[in-house]
Amino acid sequence: MAETDSGARGSALSRERLIGALRRDFSLGAGAGWASHDPWDLLLSPFAGRLPELSPLAARVAVQLGRRSGPGVRRLLRVPTHEEPKALADFLGAAVILARAGEAWTGEYVSELSARLRDRAVTTRAGNAWGNAFPSASRFIAVPAHEPNIYTTTTACQALLDDYQLTGREESLEHAVLGTRFILRELGSFTHEGDHWLRYFANMDAPIVNVQASASSLLARAGGIRSDDELLQAADRAAQTVVGRQRNDGSWTYSADGRGEFVDGFHTGFTLQGLVEYGRLRDAGPAVAVDAAVAAGFAYFKEHLLTADGHPRGFADGAASKDGQTLAQAIQTLVVCGRERDAAAADRIWLLGEEQLRRPRMLSLRWSVAPFALATTYLVRAFGGS
């Protein structure tokens, strides 16, 4: 590779190449009005809208067929494009990282994306929340479009806290705090095998591991900003649940109730990143000890969720994957959890993802472009800057 190292981090990529790719990604998002299709959105078709109530199994089949189809099927079935809070949050988080790294061109994006993300909030009894703009159907749930969930809400709140800490925008802080109220007071928690679990959706008592880790990071961060013991204690409980559910080989299954026994790449990455962020935020307090869990989990990730040549696997010990979310989160996991020796693997995955994004089957901001842009900013930050 001809790129030269232009920062303190030894890398086969140049900062200039990464910034050029990011300018393209932001222009792509803005040019699309921040709206696109999504691999999981087929139930937005007017021909499929009643499937979840008529036949949950047929709805799940339709979602899986949509995952494997492209824009032609969506045009045929009249699936509209949609603006997704998760995509807005990833772009906003990326724009803030770039602004802190001295890229002044992102300032306009920060203002627009933070406003759009706040506007997409759903007002609930207890606070604010965010969900996907398309219906979902899986073995765990069948919910309508815009149904709030912990994953999307956590991602949105983290991005709004990024905006607040960069700009001092009080409305972004307020929306993020209201998001944590929704998580704790409206979604609430339940007990499974002696552990406290935050709910993914309302009235869904499924012990999903990765969102506990991501929520522990958000709650620790918001609790630190607001000096709020309720948030900090909830963060500690969530982290303790995750650490307690780690298997002896260092892995975590998707869920702890037997319905999600698989171990996959990007959910493992979410779990590891959440625990690392939680540990850094709570290192001066009565934090749950996460270092050993992260070390074991990252060792498992590198051995079972990367191929011998450093490409990400979709599932443990399975085939290499070129899925956008898997590629993006693998980069973030290597940057957040890794050392200098892991930089080469992150670079190889970035090059693979960049090749995929140049010739996508379908434009998907939420699933591919925005997560990859955010992952790219982690590599930019590794060159230097705050």
C-alpha positions as CSV (number, residue, x, y, z in Angstrom):
1,M,0.0,0.0,0.0
2,A,1.4,3.4,-1.0
3,E,-0.2,5.5,1.8
4,T,2.3,7.0,4.2
5,D,2.1,7.3,7.9
6,S,1.2,10.9,8.8
7,G,0.7,10.6,12.5
8,A,1.9,9.1,15.7
9,R,0.1,5.9,15.0
10,G,1.9,3.5,12.7
11,S,-0.5,3.0,9.8
12,A,-0.7,2.0,6.2
13,L,-3.3,4.7,5.7
14,S,-2.9,8.5,5.6
15,R,-5.0,10.9,7.5
16,E,-5.7,12.7,4.2
17,R,-7.2,9.6,2.7
18,L,-9.4,9.0,5.7
19,I,-10.6,12.6,5.6
20,G,-11.3,12.5,1.9
21,A,-13.5,9.4,2.4
22,L,-15.3,11.1,5.3
23,R,-16.1,14.2,3.2
24,R,-17.6,11.8,0.6
25,D,-19.7,10.0,3.2
26,F,-21.1,13.2,4.7
27,S,-21.8,14.5,1.2
28,L,-23.6,11.3,0.4
29,G,-25.7,11.5,3.5
30,A,-26.6,15.2,3.0
31,G,-27.3,14.7,-0.7
32,A,-29.8,11.9,0.2
33,G,-31.5,14.2,2.7
34,W,-30.1,11.8,5.4
35,A,-32.7,9.2,4.3
36,S,-32.2,5.9,2.6
37,H,-33.4,2.3,2.5
38,D,-32.2,-0.3,5.0
39,P,-31.6,-4.1,4.8
40,W,-34.3,-4.6,7.4
41,D,-37.1,-2.3,6.2
42,L,-39.3,-4.4,3.9
43,L,-42.2,-4.2,6.3
44,L,-42.5,-0.5,5.3
45,S,-44.1,-1.7,2.1
46,P,-47.8,-1.0,1.9
47,F,-48.2,-4.6,0.7
48,A,-46.5,-6.0,3.9
49,G,-47.7,-3.6,6.6
50,R,-50.3,-6.0,8.1
51,L,-48.1,-9.1,8.0
52,P,-46.9,-8.9,11.7
53,E,-50.5,-9.1,12.9
54,L,-51.7,-11.6,10.3
55,S,-48.7,-13.9,10.6
56,P,-45.6,-13.2,12.7
57,L,-43.7,-16.0,10.9
58,A,-44.5,-14.5,7.5
59,A,-43.4,-11.1,8.8
60,R,-40.0,-12.6,9.9
61,V,-39.6,-14.3,6.5
62,A,-40.3,-11.0,4.7
63,V,-37.7,-9.2,6.8
64,Q,-35.1,-11.8,6.0
65,L,-36.0,-11.7,2.3
66,G,-35.6,-7.9,2.4
67,R,-32.2,-8.3,4.0
68,R,-31.1,-10.3,1.0
69,S,-32.7,-8.0,-1.7
70,G,-31.8,-4.6,-3.1
71,P,-33.4,-1.4,-4.3
72,G,-35.2,-3.1,-7.2
73,V,-37.4,-5.1,-4.8
74,R,-38.0,-2.0,-2.7
75,R,-39.1,0.0,-5.8
76,L,-41.5,-2.8,-6.8
77,L,-43.0,-3.0,-3.3
78,R,-43.0,0.8,-2.9
79,V,-40.8,0.8,0.2
80,P,-40.0,4.5,0.9
81,T,-36.7,5.8,2.1
82,H,-36.6,6.9,5.7
83,E,-34.5,9.1,8.0
84,E,-33.1,6.9,10.8
85,P,-32.1,8.2,14.3
86,K,-29.2,5.7,14.4
87,A,-27.7,7.0,11.2
88,L,-28.1,10.6,12.4
89,A,-26.4,9.7,15.7
90,D,-23.5,8.0,14.0
91,F,-23.0,10.9,11.6
92,L,-23.2,13.4,14.5
93,G,-20.8,11.4,16.7
94,A,-18.4,11.3,13.7
95,A,-18.8,15.1,13.1
96,V,-17.9,15.9,16.7
97,I,-14.8,13.7,16.7
98,L,-13.7,15.4,13.5
99,A,-14.4,18.9,14.9
100,R,-12.2,18.0,17.9
101,A,-9.5,16.8,15.5
102,G,-9.4,20.3,13.8
103,E,-11.7,19.6,10.9
104,A,-13.7,22.9,10.9
105,W,-15.8,21.8,7.9
106,T,-17.9,19.6,10.1
107,G,-19.3,22.5,12.2
108,E,-22.4,22.9,9.9
109,Y,-23.0,19.2,10.0
110,V,-22.9,19.2,13.8
111,S,-25.6,21.8,14.1
112,E,-27.9,20.2,11.5
113,L,-27.5,16.7,12.7
114,S,-28.0,17.5,16.4
115,A,-31.2,19.4,15.5
116,R,-32.5,16.5,13.3
117,L,-31.8,14.0,16.0
118,R,-33.6,16.0,18.7
119,D,-36.5,16.4,16.3
120,R,-36.7,12.6,15.8
121,A,-37.2,12.0,19.6
122,V,-40.5,10.4,20.6
123,T,-42.0,12.0,23.7
124,T,-42.9,9.4,26.3
125,R,-44.4,9.4,29.8
126,A,-41.0,9.4,31.4
127,G,-38.8,11.2,29.0
128,N,-37.6,11.1,25.4
129,A,-36.7,8.0,23.3
130,W,-35.8,6.9,19.8
131,G,-36.6,3.9,17.6
132,N,-36.2,2.6,14.1
133,A,-38.4,4.3,11.4
134,F,-39.5,0.9,10.1
135,P,-41.4,-2.1,11.7
136,S,-39.3,-4.9,13.1
137,A,-40.1,-8.6,13.4
138,S,-37.8,-11.2,14.9
139,R,-37.8,-14.2,17.3
140,F,-37.8,-11.7,20.1
141,I,-40.2,-8.9,19.0
142,A,-42.8,-7.6,16.6
143,V,-43.1,-3.8,16.9
144,P,-44.3,-1.0,14.7
145,A,-42.2,1.8,13.2
146,H,-40.8,4.3,15.6
147,E,-41.3,2.0,18.7
148,P,-38.6,3.3,21.1
149,N,-35.9,0.9,22.2
150,I,-32.9,1.0,24.4
151,Y,-30.3,0.4,21.6
152,T,-31.4,3.3,19.4
153,T,-32.1,5.6,22.4
154,T,-28.6,4.9,23.9
155,T,-26.9,5.7,20.6
156,A,-28.9,8.9,20.2
157,C,-28.2,10.0,23.7
158,Q,-24.4,9.4,23.4
159,A,-24.3,11.5,20.2
160,L,-26.3,14.3,21.9
161,L,-23.9,14.3,24.8
162,D,-21.1,14.5,22.2
163,D,-22.8,17.6,20.8
164,Y,-23.3,19.1,24.3
165,Q,-19.7,18.6,25.3
166,L,-18.4,20.2,22.1
167,T,-20.9,23.1,21.8
168,G,-22.4,23.5,25.2
169,R,-25.9,23.1,23.6
170,E,-28.2,22.7,26.6
171,E,-31.1,21.3,24.6
172,S,-28.9,18.4,23.6
173,L,-28.0,17.6,27.2
174,E,-31.6,17.8,28.2
175,H,-32.7,15.4,25.5
176,A,-30.0,13.0,26.5
177,V,-31.0,13.1,30.2
178,L,-34.6,12.6,29.2
179,G,-33.4,9.6,27.2
180,T,-31.8,8.0,30.3
181,R,-35.1,8.6,32.2
182,F,-36.9,6.7,29.5
183,I,-34.5,3.8,29.8
184,L,-34.6,3.6,33.6
185,R,-38.2,4.6,34.4
186,E,-40.2,3.5,31.4
187,L,-38.4,0.6,29.9
188,G,-37.2,-0.3,33.4
189,S,-35.6,-3.6,34.4
190,F,-36.4,-7.2,35.2
191,T,-34.7,-10.0,37.0
192,H,-33.3,-13.1,35.2
193,E,-31.3,-15.8,37.0
194,G,-30.6,-13.3,39.8
195,D,-29.3,-10.5,37.6
196,H,-30.9,-7.1,36.8
197,W,-31.5,-6.6,33.1
198,L,-32.5,-3.4,31.4
199,R,-35.3,-4.0,28.8
200,Y,-34.7,-3.7,25.1
201,F,-38.3,-2.8,24.4
202,A,-41.2,-2.1,26.8
203,N,-42.8,-5.3,28.0
204,M,-40.1,-7.5,26.6
205,D,-38.2,-9.4,29.2
206,A,-35.4,-10.8,27.0
207,P,-31.9,-10.7,28.6
208,I,-30.0,-9.1,25.7
209,V,-26.3,-8.8,26.7
210,N,-24.8,-6.1,24.4
211,V,-27.3,-3.4,25.3
212,Q,-26.5,-3.7,28.9
213,A,-22.9,-2.9,28.2
214,S,-23.8,0.0,25.9
215,A,-26.2,1.4,28.5
216,S,-23.6,1.1,31.2
217,S,-21.4,3.5,29.2
218,L,-24.2,6.0,28.6
219,L,-25.5,5.9,32.2
220,A,-22.0,6.4,33.6
221,R,-21.4,9.3,31.2
222,A,-24.6,11.1,31.9
223,G,-24.4,10.4,35.6
224,G,-20.9,11.9,35.7
225,I,-22.0,15.0,33.8
226,R,-25.0,15.5,36.1
227,S,-23.5,14.1,39.3
228,D,-26.5,11.8,39.5
229,D,-26.1,8.8,41.7
230,E,-29.2,7.1,40.3
231,L,-27.6,7.0,36.9
232,L,-24.2,5.9,38.2
233,Q,-25.7,3.1,40.3
234,A,-27.7,1.9,37.3
235,A,-24.5,1.9,35.2
236,D,-22.8,-0.2,37.8
237,R,-25.6,-2.8,37.8
238,A,-25.7,-3.0,34.0
239,A,-21.9,-3.6,33.9
240,Q,-22.0,-6.2,36.6
241,T,-24.7,-8.1,34.7
242,V,-22.5,-8.2,31.6
243,V,-19.4,-9.3,33.5
244,G,-21.4,-12.0,35.2
245,R,-22.7,-13.4,31.9
246,Q,-19.3,-13.8,30.3
247,R,-18.6,-17.4,29.4
248,N,-15.4,-19.2,30.4
249,D,-13.9,-18.8,26.9
250,G,-14.3,-15.0,27.1
251,S,-17.3,-14.8,24.8
252,W,-20.9,-13.5,25.3
253,T,-23.9,-15.0,23.6
254,Y,-26.5,-12.5,22.2
255,S,-29.0,-13.3,24.9
256,A,-28.8,-15.2,28.2
257,D,-32.1,-17.1,27.9
258,G,-31.3,-19.7,25.3
259,R,-33.1,-17.9,22.4
260,G,-29.9,-16.1,21.2
261,E,-27.1,-18.6,21.8
262,F,-25.0,-17.3,18.9
263,V,-21.8,-15.3,19.3
264,D,-21.4,-12.7,16.5
265,G,-18.9,-10.0,15.6
266,F,-20.6,-6.7,15.9
267,H,-22.7,-7.4,19.1
268,T,-19.5,-8.7,20.7
269,G,-17.9,-5.4,19.6
270,F,-20.7,-3.4,21.1
271,T,-20.3,-5.3,24.4
272,L,-16.5,-4.8,24.5
273,Q,-16.7,-1.1,23.6
274,G,-19.4,-0.4,26.2
275,L,-17.4,-2.0,29.0
276,V,-14.2,-0.2,28.0
277,E,-16.1,3.2,28.0
278,Y,-17.8,2.4,31.3
279,G,-14.5,1.4,32.9
280,R,-12.8,4.7,31.8
281,L,-15.7,6.8,33.1
282,R,-15.9,5.0,36.4
283,D,-12.3,4.5,37.2
284,A,-12.4,7.0,40.1
285,G,-15.5,5.5,41.6
286,P,-16.9,2.2,42.9
287,A,-16.8,0.8,39.4
288,V,-17.3,-2.8,38.5
289,A,-14.0,-4.4,37.6
290,V,-14.1,-4.8,33.8
291,D,-10.5,-5.0,32.8
292,A,-10.2,-8.8,33.0
293,A,-13.5,-9.3,31.2
294,V,-12.4,-6.9,28.4
295,A,-9.1,-8.6,28.1
296,A,-10.6,-12.1,27.8
297,G,-13.4,-10.9,25.5
298,F,-10.9,-9.1,23.2
299,A,-8.7,-12.2,23.0
300,Y,-11.8,-14.2,22.1
301,F,-12.7,-11.6,19.5
302,K,-9.3,-11.7,17.8
303,E,-9.1,-15.5,17.8
304,H,-12.7,-16.4,16.8
305,L,-14.2,-13.3,15.2
306,L,-11.4,-12.4,12.9
307,T,-10.0,-14.7,10.2
308,A,-6.3,-15.6,10.0
309,D,-5.7,-12.6,7.6
310,G,-7.6,-10.2,9.9
311,H,-11.0,-10.0,8.2
312,P,-14.1,-9.9,10.4
313,R,-16.3,-12.9,10.8
314,G,-20.1,-12.6,11.0
315,F,-20.3,-15.4,13.6
316,A,-17.7,-17.0,15.8
317,D,-15.4,-19.3,13.7
318,G,-17.6,-18.7,10.7
319,A,-17.0,-17.2,7.3
320,A,-15.6,-13.7,6.7
321,S,-18.3,-11.1,6.4
322,K,-18.5,-7.9,4.3
323,D,-21.6,-6.7,6.1
324,G,-21.4,-3.0,6.7
325,Q,-22.1,-3.1,10.5
326,T,-19.7,-5.9,11.0
327,L,-16.9,-4.1,9.2
328,A,-17.5,-0.8,11.0
329,Q,-17.7,-2.2,14.5
330,A,-14.7,-4.5,14.0
331,I,-12.6,-1.3,13.3
332,Q,-14.0,0.4,16.4
333,T,-13.4,-2.7,18.5
334,L,-9.8,-2.9,17.4
335,V,-9.1,0.8,18.0
336,V,-10.9,0.9,21.4
337,C,-9.6,-2.3,22.8
338,G,-6.4,-2.9,20.9
339,R,-2.8,-1.8,21.1
340,E,-0.5,-0.5,18.4
341,R,0.0,-4.0,17.0
342,D,-3.7,-4.2,16.2
343,A,-3.6,-1.1,14.0
344,A,-2.7,-3.1,10.9
345,A,-5.8,-5.3,11.2
346,A,-8.0,-2.2,11.6
347,D,-6.4,-0.7,8.4
348,R,-7.1,-3.9,6.4
349,I,-10.7,-3.9,7.5
350,W,-11.1,-0.2,6.6
351,L,-9.7,-0.9,3.1
352,L,-12.1,-3.8,2.7
353,G,-15.0,-1.7,3.8
354,E,-14.0,1.2,1.6
355,E,-14.0,-1.1,-1.4
356,Q,-17.5,-2.3,-0.4
357,L,-18.9,1.2,0.0
358,R,-17.7,2.3,-3.4
359,R,-19.9,-0.2,-5.1
360,P,-22.9,-0.9,-2.7
361,R,-25.8,-3.0,-3.8
362,M,-28.1,-0.5,-2.0
363,L,-27.5,2.8,-0.2
364,S,-28.1,2.2,3.5
365,L,-27.1,5.0,5.7
366,R,-28.1,3.4,9.0
367,W,-26.5,0.0,8.4
368,S,-23.4,0.8,6.4
369,V,-22.5,4.4,5.5
370,A,-23.0,6.1,8.9
371,P,-21.4,3.3,11.0
372,F,-18.4,3.2,8.7
373,A,-18.0,6.9,8.8
374,L,-18.0,6.8,12.6
375,A,-15.4,4.0,12.5
376,T,-13.3,6.0,10.1
377,T,-13.2,8.9,12.6
378,Y,-11.8,6.5,15.2
379,L,-8.9,5.9,12.9
380,V,-8.5,9.7,12.3
381,R,-8.5,10.2,16.1
382,A,-5.8,7.6,16.5
383,F,-3.5,9.8,14.4
384,G,-3.7,12.5,17.0
385,G,-6.2,15.1,18.2
386,S,-8.7,14.9,21.0
